[in-house]
Amino acid sequence: MDVNKVLLDVEHEDEIVDAETRNAKFRYSVINAAVGYIAKCTHKAAAHKPYTGKACYITSAMANFFSSDV
């Protein structure tokens, strides 16, 4: 799993002087955690649109969630 560390309010870790607030200046996120799923749902929503209209994104998301398709 790839993890991305993001600094808040500073450009470099060396700028963080106070040890007590050091952890408050970081945020971590999992890279590509949901980006692929969102893109897949958006792409496949076109097939749902004639049947469900503006709810095509919701139905596409549900179909992709329960699908075993990779």
Buried (B, 14 or more C-beta within 10 A) or exposed (E): EEEEEEEEEEEEEEEBEEEEEEEEBEEEEEEEEEEEEEEBBEEBBEEBBEEEEEEBBEBBBEBBEEEEEE
